Amino acid sequence: MSATITLYTHPWSRGRMARWMLEECGAAYEVQALDYGGSMKAPDYTALNPMGKVPAIRHGAVVVTEVAAICAYLAEQFPERRLAPPADSPERAHYYRWLFFAAGPVEAAVTAKSLGLLAPAEKRAQAGYGSYEDVMDTLEFATRQALARGGHLCAQFTAADLYLAAQLNWGMQFKTVEARPAFQQYVAPILQRPAYLQANALDDALAAQLKPGA
Ligand SMILES: N[C@@H](CCC(=O)N[C@@H](CS)C(=O)NCC(=O)O)C(=O)O
């Protein structure tokens, strides 16, 4: 792993998930903290991510945006960390299934719920997430299955657990995800991982350095 990795982030953002993944990988990386509405929307950053959002990573010549994609990419760049099931293993199916479910229907339903913009009952067939309740029930199915097999979505901890646990934890804190017992039991041990604690400590320290409102 020779090329430099740069993490573009804000300490109070989804960038926390990307940093957690970098810590899980044991990656050496530089951090570029951007401010909301300022450097995040400046031309030198929108040239990398036209969305003007964080996180993004630059790794040598490539740029990766979208937290789930960053997690999947890094898992493949650091195979020795075993953060994705082997490509030829049936476990890979669970990995893809729940990683994409979390990045798609979960993210969309939770955001829609928090904005009061959930699809009305007669339009649910057109919404990828269907209904908020169906998404919660499917998450209950996934987390119960994970708990029954040792606490993880696949045979071992993977980037899919990192991403789902981070989303559930964030959502339960902000009350956009119901605090169901299965969610709490699934998330609690994952949040004890040393890489999670280290990433949070680094982002808390970064937040303390930022000027108010940045
Ligand atoms: N789909 C993106 C969402 C990124 C996102 O919305 N980031 C927020 C911070 S959590 C952001 O940068 N907002 C600033 C803005 O839109 O101006 C991902 O998963 O990475």
The ligand as an SDF file (V2000), in Angstrom:
LIG
                    3D

 20 19  0  0  0  0  0  0  0  0999 V2000
  -24.6030    9.4380    0.2730 N   0  0  0  0  0  0  0  0  0  0  0  0
  -23.4900   10.1030    0.8990 C   0  0  0  0  0  0  0  0  0  0  0  0
  -24.0310   11.1450    1.8670 C   0  0  0  0  0  0  0  0  0  0  0  0
  -22.9770   12.1580    2.2540 C   0  0  0  0  0  0  0  0  0  0  0  0
  -23.5920   13.3000    3.0260 C   0  0  0  0  0  0  0  0  0  0  0  0
  -24.7910   13.6200    2.9020 O   0  0  0  0  0  0  0  0  0  0  0  0
  -22.7460   13.9710    3.8080 N   0  0  0  0  0  0  0  0  0  0  0  0
  -23.1870   15.1300    4.5380 C   0  0  0  0  0  0  0  0  0  0  0  0
  -22.5680   15.1130    5.9360 C   0  0  0  0  0  0  0  0  0  0  0  0
  -23.1210   13.7040    6.8710 S   0  0  0  0  0  0  0  0  0  0  0  0
  -22.6540   16.3900    3.8720 C   0  0  0  0  0  0  0  0  0  0  0  0
  -21.5360   16.3950    3.3980 O   0  0  0  0  0  0  0  0  0  0  0  0
  -23.4420   17.4560    3.8530 N   0  0  0  0  0  0  0  0  0  0  0  0
  -22.9900   18.7360    3.3820 C   0  0  0  0  0  0  0  0  0  0  0  0
  -23.7900   19.3020    2.2640 C   0  0  0  0  0  0  0  0  0  0  0  0
  -24.5700   18.5940    1.6300 O   0  0  0  0  0  0  0  0  0  0  0  0
  -23.6260   20.4720    2.0060 O   0  0  0  0  0  0  0  0  0  0  0  0
  -22.5840    9.0870    1.5970 C   0  0  0  0  0  0  0  0  0  0  0  0
  -23.0750    8.0240    1.9800 O   0  0  0  0  0  0  0  0  0  0  0  0
  -21.3780    9.3260    1.7460 O   0  0  0  0  0  0  0  0  0  0  0  0
  1  2  1  0
  2  3  1  0
  2 18  1  0
  3  4  1  0
  4  5  1  0
  5  6  2  0
  5  7  1  0
  7  8  1  0
  8  9  1  0
  8 11  1  0
  9 10  1  0
 11 12  2  0
 11 13  1  0
 13 14  1  0
 14 15  1  0
 15 16  2  0
 15 17  1  0
 18 19  2  0
 18 20  1  0
M  END
$$$$
